[in-house]
């Protein structure tokens, strides 16, 4: 099973649309995971129509319309791997241990908010992934997104892509 991980798209404030490379991945993958800060429900509608499967949560910049349609925390099991999707995780200092304690029954935590790509593994084995933003690089050198594979209870081929 192939995955696309995105977050912090901020449409249409930071960009008018997702980059073509991201739309190509949407068409290719089995599951799109979005970790919040959509800003406009138009993107949610488009992804629901174009993705094979969509898993997402709302972020701090998402209004009432998105909060009615999306959870603050999304939990899903894909090919035997337990994913939790949230927007915010707090300060980077101590994040791994703090999130491992907060999500003991999760294998992979996908999060956003900072626009800073992150890929670490806590001592408990919890994998923490932040794909950055495909539309708003902020202080980063590039806009980014992630892809990954999952099969037989194993997450593999986690790749950060620069736009």
N, C-alpha and C positions, 0 to 999 in steps of 0.2 A: 504494500500500500504506500503510495507516494503522497507526501504532505507539502503544503505551502504554508509558511508562517509569516504573517504580516501584522503590523500594528501602527498606530499613530499616523493614519492616512490623512486626517484633517482635511477632507474634501468638503467643499471647494475652496477652503481658506488658504491652504498651502499649495494646492495644485488643482487644475480643473478636472483631471482624471488620473487614474493609475497609469504608470509607465507601461508601454506595450510589452516589455519583458515580463511584467507581473501578470498581465492579462493572458499572455502565452502560457504561463505556469498554471493559472486558474483553469484553463482548458485541458491541461495535461495531467494534473494531479487528481487523486481520489478525494482528498479532503483539504479544504482551505480553513486555516485557523487564524482568526483575527482577534488580537488582544486589546481592542478598545481604542477610543478616540477616533471614531468614524467622522463625527461632527454632523454629517448630513445622512438622513435615512435613504437618500437616493443610492448611495453606494451599497448599503445593505440590500436594497431591492435588486440592484444589478448583480451582486454576488449570489444572492439567493437564486436568481434566474440562470446564472451561468456556471456556477460551481456544481460539481457532482454532489458534494456534501459540504455544508458550512457549519463551523463551530465558532462562536464568538461571544464576547462579553462587552459591556459598555465601559467607557472610560470617563475620566473627570470632565472632559470637554463635551460630553454627549448629553443632549437635552432630554426632556421628558419623553419625546416620541421614541427615541432609541432605547431609553430605560424601560419603557413599557414592553418593548419587543425582545430585549436581550437581558440575560441575567448579569449580575455583578460578578458572578463566578460560574464558569461553565466546566462541568466535569464530563468526561467521555472516555470510554475504553475503546481503543483501536488496536486490533490484532493482538490483544492480550497486554497492551501497555496502557496504564492509567494516566490520563492527561488531566491537568487542571489549567484553566485559562483565566487569568485575572489581569487587570490593568496595572495596578500599583503594588509595589512590594516594599516601599520605603527606601531608606538610605542604602547605598551599596555596601557600606561597612557592616559586616555581620550578616549580610543578606542570606548567604547559604544556610547558616545554622538557624536563623530566624524562620526562614521559609520551610526548612526541613521539619522544624517543630510545629509549624502551623499546618503543614500538609503531610502528615505521616503516612497516609494511604494513597499517595500520589507518586508516580514514577517520573513524570516530566511536568514541570511547571513552565508554562509559556506566559510571558508577561511583557508589558510595554512601558509606557509613560516617559522614560528617560530619553528615548530616541538613540540610545547607546547600545550597540550590539553586545550581547552577553552570552557566554556559554561556559558554564561551570558545573561541577558535580559536588554536591555536599557530601560530608562524611557518611551520611546515611544511604547514599546512592541516588538521592533525588537529583535529577538533571534540571538545571535552570537555563532557559533559553529566552533571550530577548532578540527579536529579529531587527531591531532598529526601526527606521521608517523609510518606506519607499518614496516618500514625497517631501520630507522635511528633515534634512540632515543635521540641522542645528549646528552644533560645534564639531560634528564629525566630518571627515574628509569626503564621504560619499553617502548617498542614500542607499539603503540596504533592505534586503529581505532574506529569509532562510528557506531552504528546502530540506527534507529529510525523508527517510524510508522507515517503515515499521513492518515487521513480520515476525511471526512466531514468538511474540513477547519481547522483541528486541528492537530498540531504536538504533538506526544506523545512518550512515551517509549524511550526517548533519553538515550542511554547507551554507556559509554566508555568501550572498551574492551582492556585488556592488553594482550600482546603476550609474 
